[in-house]
Amino acid sequence: MSEQSVQIVENTEQQKSILLRLTVRVIKWYQKLISPMLGPHCRFYPTCSQYAVEALTTHGVLKGFGYTFLRICKCHPLHPGGVDFVPPCKPQEESS
């Protein structure tokens, strides 16, 4: 790879890292300031906000948002809830 290509890859990784940290920080802010006012009402373990943090840190921003979106879509009165962990990374995901 050329030096310019390496620089582009490094910049892209930095941007992903910044977006990931910012997103996790917003969720943590929600957990500390807003969630206590709403009271415990999540029908899942871990809670949807904790699931989001785990999905984002495990799978990255894009797939993490996808998993979080699917989880939030299941969070309604007609769904029984229960234990729902973030799926583990597949071997090819870990290297990317």
C-alpha positions in Angstrom: 0.0 0.0 0.0 1.2 3.5 -0.7 1.8 6.0 2.0 -1.3 8.0 0.9 -3.5 4.9 1.1 -2.3 4.1 4.6 -3.1 7.7 5.7 -6.6 7.4 4.3 -7.2 4.2 6.2 -5.9 5.7 9.4 -8.1 8.7 9.0 -11.2 6.5 8.4 -10.4 4.5 11.5 -10.0 7.6 13.6 -13.4 8.9 12.3 -15.1 5.6 13.2 -13.5 5.7 16.6 -14.7 9.3 17.3 -18.2 8.4 16.1 -18.2 5.3 18.3 -17.0 7.1 21.4 -19.5 10.0 20.8 -22.4 7.6 20.4 -21.5 5.5 23.5 -21.1 8.8 25.5 -24.6 9.9 24.4 -26.1 6.6 25.5 -24.3 6.7 28.9 -25.6 10.3 29.3 -29.1 8.9 28.7 -28.6 6.1 31.2 -27.5 8.5 33.9 -29.8 11.5 33.4 -33.0 10.4 31.6 -33.5 6.7 32.3 -33.7 7.1 36.1 -36.6 9.6 35.6 -38.5 7.1 33.4 -38.2 4.3 35.9 -37.4 0.6 35.3 -39.6 -0.6 32.5 -37.3 -2.5 30.0 -38.6 -6.0 29.4 -35.2 -7.3 28.3 -31.9 -8.1 30.0 -29.6 -6.4 29.4 -31.6 -3.2 29.0 -31.9 -1.7 25.5 -29.4 1.1 26.2 -26.9 -1.4 27.6 -27.5 -3.6 24.6 -26.8 -0.7 22.4 -23.5 0.1 24.1 -22.4 -3.6 23.8 -23.6 -3.9 20.2 -21.7 -0.7 19.2 -18.5 -1.7 20.9 -18.6 -5.3 19.7 -19.6 -4.8 16.1 -18.8 -1.2 15.3 -21.1 1.7 14.5 -22.9 0.4 11.4 -23.7 -3.1 12.5 -24.1 -1.9 16.1 -26.8 0.5 15.1 -28.5 -2.3 13.1 -28.6 -4.7 16.0 -29.8 -1.8 18.3 -32.6 -0.9 15.8 -33.8 -4.5 15.7 -33.7 -4.8 19.5 -35.7 -1.6 19.9 -38.3 -2.8 17.4 -38.8 -5.8 19.6 -39.3 -3.7 22.7 -43.1 -3.4 22.9 -45.9 -4.7 25.1 -46.8 -7.6 22.8 -43.2 -9.1 23.0 -42.5 -11.2 26.1 -38.9 -9.8 26.5 -36.4 -11.9 28.4 -32.6 -12.4 28.0 -31.3 -11.1 24.7 -27.5 -10.8 24.4 -25.6 -9.1 21.6 -24.5 -11.8 19.1 -20.8 -12.5 19.1 -18.6 -11.4 16.2 -18.0 -13.8 13.4 -14.3 -14.5 12.7 -14.2 -12.4 9.6 -15.8 -9.4 11.5 -13.1 -9.4 14.1 -10.4 -8.7 11.5 -12.2 -5.8 9.8 
